[in-house]
Amino acid sequence: MSDLENQNLDEEEAIVTLELDDGETLDCAVLTIFPVGDNDYIALLPLDGQAAEDGEIYLYRYSETPDGEPELGNIEDDDEYDAVSDAFDELLDSQEYDELVSEEDIEE
């Protein structure tokens, strides 16, 4: 994962612009912000480029500065990344289950 040098969070559209190591920028949709342990994390979906075509999801630590500005940080520990990735997968599974249940309720 690349270092985050700049981020902009537009709450209405839920878009984050990442500045990658090579200086390029990448717009990502905010999928969700979720807690794991004592920290919050954010899941981002690239909107264009190879990462978007591959369906990659970027996971970062998420916090807010004292004045309410969003702040993202890299997850550098493999154990932490595994825990965050597992929590995100569980969140996706529960959302898919909720969608299936609500679709069945509509059909009945």
C-alpha positions in Angstrom: 0.0 0.0 0.0 1.3 3.5 -0.8 1.9 6.3 1.7 -0.9 8.7 2.1 0.4 12.3 1.6 -2.9 14.1 1.1 -6.5 13.3 1.5 -9.7 15.1 1.0 -13.0 13.8 2.3 -16.2 15.2 0.7 -18.9 14.0 3.1 -21.7 14.5 0.6 -20.1 12.3 -2.2 -17.9 10.2 0.1 -14.9 10.5 -2.1 -11.3 10.5 -0.9 -8.4 11.6 -3.1 -5.2 9.8 -2.3 -1.8 11.0 -3.3 0.4 8.0 -4.2 4.1 7.6 -3.7 4.7 8.3 -7.4 2.8 11.7 -7.1 -0.3 10.5 -9.0 -3.7 11.0 -7.4 -6.4 8.4 -7.1 -10.0 9.1 -6.3 -11.7 6.4 -4.1 -15.2 5.9 -3.0 -15.6 5.5 0.8 -17.3 2.1 1.3 -17.4 2.3 5.1 -15.7 3.4 8.3 -15.7 0.6 10.9 -14.1 -0.1 14.3 -11.6 -2.8 15.1 -10.4 -2.9 18.7 -9.6 0.6 19.8 -9.2 2.1 16.3 -11.4 3.1 13.4 -10.6 2.0 9.8 -11.8 3.1 6.4 -12.4 0.9 3.3 -11.8 2.6 0.0 -12.7 1.5 -3.5 -10.6 3.1 -6.3 -12.9 4.7 -9.0 -10.5 4.3 -12.0 -7.3 2.8 -13.2 -6.0 -0.8 -12.8 -6.9 -1.0 -9.1 -10.6 -0.2 -10.0 -10.6 -2.8 -12.7 -9.1 -5.4 -10.4 -11.7 -4.6 -7.7 -9.1 -3.8 -5.1 -10.1 -2.4 -1.7 -7.7 -0.2 0.2 -7.8 -0.3 4.0 -6.4 2.6 6.1 -6.5 3.7 9.8 -9.1 6.5 10.1 -9.2 9.3 12.6 -10.1 12.9 12.8 -8.0 15.9 13.8 -9.2 18.0 16.7 -10.8 20.4 14.2 -12.8 17.5 12.6 -10.6 17.0 9.5 -10.3 13.3 8.4 -6.9 11.7 8.7 -5.8 8.4 7.2 -2.8 6.3 8.2 -1.1 3.3 6.8 -1.6 -0.1 8.5 2.0 -1.3 8.8 1.7 -4.3 11.0 0.7 -7.6 9.3 -1.3 -8.8 12.4 -3.2 -5.5 12.5 -3.9 -5.7 8.7 -5.1 -9.3 9.0 -7.5 -8.3 11.8 -8.8 -5.3 9.9 -9.2 -7.4 6.7 -11.1 -10.1 8.5 -13.4 -7.5 10.2 -14.1 -6.0 6.8 -14.9 -9.4 5.3 -17.3 -10.1 8.2 -18.9 -6.7 7.6 -19.4 -7.5 3.9 -20.8 -11.0 4.8 -23.3 -9.5 7.3 -24.5 -6.9 4.8 -24.9 -9.5 2.0 -27.0 -11.6 4.5 -29.1 -8.5 5.5 -29.7 -7.8 1.8 -30.7 -11.4 1.1 -33.1 -11.5 4.1 -34.7 -8.2 3.1 -35.2 -9.4 -0.5 -36.9 -12.6 0.7 -39.2 -10.5 2.9 -40.1 -8.4 -0.1 -40.9 -11.4 -2.2 -43.3 -12.9 0.4 
